[in-house]
Amino acid sequence: MAGELQRPIIGYGRTADIYRWSATEVLKLYHAHWSADEVDREWHSARRVQALGLPTPPVIGRRQVAGRHGIIYRYVAGPTMLQQFGATPWRLFRLTHSFAALHSAIHGHAVTDLPSQRERYAELIREATLVSVGTRDTALAMLEALPDGTQLCHGDFHPDQIILTPQGPMIIDWLTACRGNPLADVALTALILEVGNPPAGRISGLLVRPARSIARSRYLHWYATITGADREQLAAWQLPIAVVRLSGDFPGEAARLLSLIGKLEAQHVVYTRRKDR
C-alpha cells in the first residue's frame, strides 16, 4: 500500500495532502494523526453538501493508504480564487462579489444533521490558552448571548477554498462544516481575510496587505448587500470568533490575533459600562 503514495501530489495542506489518483479523480489523504472519525466528518459533510446541489467536487469514495485515511473526489481543474487574486489583482472587486455570493448560497440552506457550531466554538474558546481565563469567560458569555441557528456554515471559508473551473466556481474542504448562525461564519471569513497568511506562492507578498484590506471590505459590503445582514450584529461576533481562531494555532497569526482580541475586549468593557449606567 505504501507504494501508492508515489502517485503525483498536487497540493499540500495543514490537514491533508492531495494526490492525483486517476485521470478524473483526486485523493485527499489526511495526515497520519487524523483519525477515521475525523475523516468521517468531512465525508458526511461533503456528501450532504453535494446532495443540496451546491457547487462542490463530487465525492467518489473512501481509501486508506499506509495507515492514513482519505477521501476520493472528482478532479476539477483551475486556479483557486486566491491564486486568481494574485494573478489578476485588477479583478479583485468582481471576484469578491462572486466570493460573497457563494457564501450567501451556502447560508441559504438549513441543515439538522451536521455538528453544532455553538458547541464546537465553545470547545475551541476553552482551548485558547494564549489568552487569560477572564478573556475566555468573556468570549464564552458573548457566544452564549448571541443567537444560534440551523443554517449550513462552511467553517473555514476563504478564497483558497474556491476553485475557478471552466464550468464555474467549486467550493472545497467541508471538514469544518456545521449548522449554526451565518453571521458567525461571516465573522470568521472576515477575520481570516484580515489576519490570515496565504500559502506560499498564492499571492505576491507586496500585494498581501492592500489585497487583504480591499478583499475584506468588499466581501462584507457585497455580503450585506446580497443578504441584508446587519453589520452591528456581525460586529458582536468579532471577539468570540477571534478567540476561536486563536485556538487553531495558525502560523504567523498569534500576535495579530492577540492584539485584536485586546482591542475588542477593551471596546466590550467600555460598551458594557455605558450600557449599565
Residue, then its C-alpha position, 0 to 999 in steps of 0.5 A: m500500500a505504501g507504494e501508492l503514495q508515489r502517485p503525483i501530489i498536487g497540493y499540500g495542506r495543514t490537514a491533508d495532502i492531495y494526490r492525483w489518483s486517476a485521470t478524473e479523480v483526486l485523493k485527499l489523504y489526511h495526515a497520519h494523526w487524523s483519525a477515521d472519525e475525523v475523516d468521517r466528518e468531512w465525508h458526511s459533510a461533503r456528501r450532504v453538501q453535494a446532495l443540496g446541489l451546491p457547487t462542490p467536487p463530487v465525492i467518489g469514495r473512501r481509501q486508506v493508504a499506509g495507515r492514513h485515511g482519505i477521501i476520493y473526489r472528482y478532479v476539477a481543474g483551475p486556479t483557486m480564487l486566491q491564486q486568481f487574486g494574485a494573478t489578476p489583482w485588477r479583478l479583485f472587486r468582481l471576484t469578491h462579489s462572486f466570493a460573497a455570493l457563494h457564501s450567501a448560497i451556502h447560508g441559504h440552506a438549513v441543515t439538522d444533521l451536521p455538528s453544532q457550531r455553538e458547541r464546537y466554538a465553545e470547545l475551541i474558546r476553552e482551548a485558547t490558552l494564549v489568552s487569560v481565563g477572564t478573556r475566555d469567560t468573556a468570549l464564552a458569555m458573548l457566544e452564549a448571548l448571541p443567537d444560534g441557528t440551523q443554517l449550513c456554515h462552511g467553517d473555514f471559508h476563504p478564497d483558497q477554498i474556491i476553485l475557478t473551473p471552466q464550468g464555474p466556481m467549486i467550493i472545497d474542504w467541508l471538514t469544518a462544516c456545521r449548522g449554526n448562525p451565518l453571521a458567525d461564519v461571516a465573522l470568521t471569513a472576515l477575520i481570516l481575510e484580515v489576519g490570515n497568511p496565504p500559502a506560499g506562492r498564492i499571492s505576491g507578498l507586496l500585494v498581501r496587505p492592500a489585497r487583504s484590506i480591499a478583499r475584506s471590505r468588499y466581501l462584507h459590503w457585497y455580503a450585506t448587500i446580497t443578504g441584508a445582514d446587519r453589520e452591528q450584529l456581525a460586529a458582536w461576533q468579532l471577539p468570540i470568533a477571534v478567540v476561536r481562531l486563536s485556538g487553531d494555532f495558525p502560523g504567523e497569526a498569534a500576535r495579530l490575533l492577540s492584539l485584536i482580541g485586546k482591542l475588542e475586549a477593551q471596546h466590550v468593557v467600555y460598551t458594557r459600562r455605558k450600557d449599565r449606567 
